[in-house]
Amino acid sequence: MSETKKFMKFIDEAKIFVKSGHGGPGAISWRREKFVPRGGPDGGEGGAGGDVIIKVNPQLTTLLDFRFKKRFLAEDGEPGEKQNMTGHQGKDAVIEVPRGTLIKDSETGKVLYDLSDDTQESFVLLKGGRGGKGNQFFKNSVNQAPKFSQPGEPGEEEELFLELKLLADVGIIGFPNAGKSTLISRISAAKPKIADYPFTTLVPNLGVVQGPDFKSFVVADIPGLIKDAHLGAGLGIQFLRHIERTRFFIHLIDASGFTERDPVQDYEELNDELKFYDEDRRLEEGFFELSSRPQLVVLNKIDLLNETELKKIQKKFKTRGVETLAISGATGVGIKKLIDKMTRWLSEESSKEEVEKEIRKKGSTKKDKSQETHFSL
């Protein structure tokens, strides 16, 4: 598959219309049998309308199916029948989505459902209308022969916006050609396209990394960012949504000097793009700013530098209070150390989350400094 076709097949946004079925009307019928004079009413209830059901399919990785089908209509319930027979229930409309999908109101943008939880496999999004009562239901001592029935309840309808956010523990960010695809192919079994020109990566890639003591975690590699990406330069910043669920970032920087860019300037410009992204998203419910997340700054392509040049770059970062780790994705130098640090950081982050949960559980409003967990190189 060509990279262009792969890009076209990675769809992470979709707008759909969903509608549950109407309930079937109740029947107006009379019992007509030999030797049964004045048989009375025998109209049955209408069938219930079909539901709209959302089902998480772990085999799906994009919202491509919604590019071709945008309307999902459950069937209406059938009318009631004579002899007190209830009409058939309408068929449900089952919508399969990938894990990590957000379901939003298309008008307000409010998040209705977040399908990142492993325990939530399927649920009823819209309930079908109830079937109407037949005339037999309304028979009483006063009205022995009711000539009316009840219409079915109408179904519900809604226009929704689906947004896919990949589920990963660590996100790899950096300028184009920083070596992100090479790195993820080194630390996992992922096989992204690797080439010596910018924007080789057009879609996010996921890789499972095996850390020490058989601890594994998922890493996401997204297309490269450049200065003014928030204004549409390069591929823009829309792919940043796929690292919103990550716990920290590997900020990969090309230290080779071949790009003739300053590594420190690259670091600062990319962080500026994260801040621009945060400004657009900060009002969203549950959004945690990308610019405030921990970053492990990694200097790549050190096989193209001598030791003096590398120390000079590291010193520049250190004067800004930024610790760095040096690796070579091409030769594998420093890769094991990087995996060990990622594993340790994830372990520390998990411990930190557990502490915060305990504090919230106890109703504490002030965090004890002795319980704080700091990341360190």
N, C-alpha and C positions, 0 to 999 in steps of 0.2 A: 504494500500500500504506500503510495506517495505521501510525502509530508503534507502536501496541500489537501489531499483527500482526508488524511487523518485530522487535520485542523477543522475541516468542514464537518467531520463526524463528532467532534467534541463540542457539544452544545450544553451550556450550563445555565441557561435562562429560558423560560417558556411562559407563555400566557395561555390559559385554557379556560373554557366555559364548561361548567358542570351543572347537571340538573337531575334531581331525583324524580321518580315516577309519581304520577297522580294516582290516587286511590280510585278503584273502579266504583261506579254507582251501584246502589242496591237495586234489586229487581222488584217490579210490580207484577205479581203473578197470582193466579188463583188455582187452587187444587181442583182438578176436574177428573174425577174417576167414577166409574160405574158403581152404583150402589152407595155413593158418598154424596148425598145431597148437601148443598151449602158447605162445600169443603173448606171454604175460607181462604185467607191469604197464605201463600207459601213462597214468597219472594225471598231469595237468599242475599247475603251480604256480598258487596263487591270485594275483589282482591286488593291487597295492599300494594302500593307502588314500590318499585325496586329502589334499593338504597344506592348511594354513591360511596364506594369503599376504597380507601387508600391502603395499598399493600406495599411494604418494603421488599424489594428484590435485591439481595446482595450481589447478584450476578450482573446487575446493571451498573455502568460507570458514568453515563452521560444522560442528558435529557433529549437525546436525538429523536426518540419516538414521537415526542410532542411537536416536532418540527412539521410533521406530516399530518398528525391528527390532533386537533385542538378542541373538539367538542365531544363531551362524554355524557351521554344521555341514558339514564336508566329507563327500563320499560314501565309503562303504566299498568296498573292492575286491571284485570278483566272484569266486566260487569257481573253481578250476581245472576243466578239462574233460578229457574223454577225448582220446585221440590226442595226448597231451603238449601240449595247448593251454593257454596261460596265460590266466587270467581277465582281464577288462578292469580297468584302473586306475580308482579312484574319482575323481570330478571334484573339483578343488580348490575351496576356498572363498576367494574373493578379496575382501578388505575394503579399500575405498578410504577414505583419510583425508586431511584438509587438511595442507598443509605447516605445520610448527610443532607438530604433535601430540606429546604425551608419552604413552607407554604404560607404565602402572604396574601392579604387582601389587596386586590389590584388597584383599588382607589386610594386607600389610606397608607398602604405599605406596611401595615401592622402585621407582625409575625403571628400567625394563627397556630402553626404547628412546627416543631423542630424535630426532624426525624433522625437525630444523631444518636439517640438512646438505643442500645442493643435490645432492650426489653420490649420496645414498641414495634411489633411486626405488622399489624393491620388494625384499622379502626374505621368506624362509620363516619364519613365526613358529612353527608346530608342524608337525613332519614326520609324514606318514601312516605307519601300520604296514606292515611288509613282508608280502608274501603268503607263505602256508605252502607247503612243498614237497609235491608229490604223491607217490604211492607208487612211481612210477618212479624217483625220486631215490634211494630207499633200497634199490634192488635191488643185490645183490652176489653174490659166489660162494657165500656161505654161505646167504643168504636170497634165493632166486630169485623168490619171489612174496610180497613184503611186503603185509600186509593192513591197513596203517595209513598215515596221512598226517600232515602237520603243520598245526596250526591257524595262522591268520594272527596276526601281532602286533597287540596292541591299539593304538589311536590315543592321542593325548594330549589332555587337556582342561585348560582354565584359565579362571579368571574374571579379567577385566582391567578396569582403570579408565583411560579415555581423558580427557586434559585438553588443551585447545587453548590455546596461547599464540601470539598474533599476532607476526609478525616485522616489526619496525620499528627504525629507527636512533635516532629521537627520540620521546620520550613527552611529551604535553602534559597537565599536571595542574593542578588548580585547583578552587575552589569552584564550585557551580552559578552560572550566569549571569556567569562571569568573562569570557566571550567566546571560549571554546575553539573552538566550532564556527565562529564567524565567522572566527577566525584561520586555521583549517585550510582554510576555503573561500577565503581570501585568498591563501594561499601555495601552494595546490595546486588541482587540478581537482575535488577532492572536493566533494560537494553535500549536506552533512548538514542536518538540520532545524534551523532557527534561529528562536527565538521569545523573547519577553520574560518567560518564567516559568521557575522552577527545574526542573531535571531534564528539560530538553528532549532531551538526549542520553540514550538508554536503552541503546544498544549502542555498542561501540567503532567508530570510523571511521578508515580509513587513507587517506592522501593522499601522492602522489609530488611532491616539491618539486624544482624545477629550480634549482640553484645556479649560481654563477659558473663559467665555463670548462666549461659543459655537465655539471657534476657533479650527479647526482641522488641523492636519498635519500628514505626513507620515514618519514613522521611518523604517530604514532598518537594519536588524541584519545579519551579514555575518559570515561565519565560522571563528573559532579562528585562531589567528596567533601565531607563536612561533619564537624563535630566529633562524636565518638562514633560514627563510621561503623563502627569495629571492633566496636561493640556492636549493630550492625544499623540504626543511624540512616540515614535516606536510602535509598540503594541499596546500602549496605554497602561493603565494601572488596574484594569478590571480583573486580572488574574490574581490580584492580592486577596480576593475573597477566599481563595482556596488555602490560604495559610492563616485565616482568622481563628481556626480551631487549634492551631499548634501551640505548644507551650513555650517554645523559644525558637530563635532563628540562628542558622549558620550564615553569617554574613561573609560571603566568599569574595575575595578581592584579588584581582590580577596584579601580582607584584613584579612581573617580568620586565616591565618597562617597554615592551613591544608596542603597546597601544599609545605610548607617549602621553598617557594621562597620569596625574598624580594620585597614588593610591589613597592618600588621606582625603583628597578632594572627592574621589569616587565614593568613599565612605560617607562623607557629609552630604553629598548630593542625593544619594539613595535614601538616607534617613530623612531628608527634606521631603522626598516623595511619599514616604510613609506618613509623615505629618499631614500632607495635603489629603491623603486618603482618609486619615482619621477625621479631618474636618468635615468631610462629606458624610461620614458614617456615625459620628459620635452621638447623634440624637437617636440612633436606632436602639431598640430595647435589647439589653444584654450585650451590647458591643464593648469589647475590651480593646483599647487603643493598641495598634501595632507598634507605634513608636516608643511605647513605654515597656515593651516586652524585653526580656533578657536577650542579648546577642553574643554569640561566640564568634569573634572576628578571626577569620582564617585567611592567611596570606598564601595564595596558591602559585604554582609554577616556579617554586624556588630552585628547581633544577636549572633554570636559566639565569640564576644570580650567583654571584660569589658571596662569601660570608660577610664581607665588609658592606656590600650594598644592602644585604638583608638586614643587618644590624642597624643601618642608617634608617631604613623604613620603619623598623620596629621602634626605634627611639622616637621618631615623629609621632607615632601613635601613643607611645607612653607619656609624652609631654601633654597629651590631651586626656590622660587618664584612661586610656584604652589598652588592655592587655591583648596580645595577639598570639596565635598559634600558626606555625609555618608548616606547610605540607607541599607535596607535589602529587597531583592527581595522576600525572602521566607515569611517574616512576614508583609511586606508592610510598614515598618517604613521608612519615608522620601520620599515615592513615590509621594505624592501630591506636596511636595516642589520641587521635581525634575521636574514634569510636568509643574509647574508654571514657573520654571526657563527656561525650554526649550521654552515655549511659549513666554516669555519675550525676550529671545535671538533671536528668529526668528523675532519678531516684530522689534527689534533693527537692525537686519541685513537687513530687508526690508527697514527700514528708511535710512540706510546707502547706500543701492543700489540706492534709489531714489535721494539722495543727489549727488551721483557720476554721475548719469544720467544727472542731471541738470547742473553739472559742465562741463561735456563733451559737453552738448548742447550749453553752453555759450562759449565754446572754451577755457576755462581756463586750464592752464598747471600746476598751483600750487594750491594745495588744502588748503583752509582756515582751520586752526586748530580748529576754533570755530565750524566747521561743522563736525568734526570727531566724530564717534560713537564708544564708547568703550564697550566691554562686561565686566560685573562684576558679581560676585557671590552675 
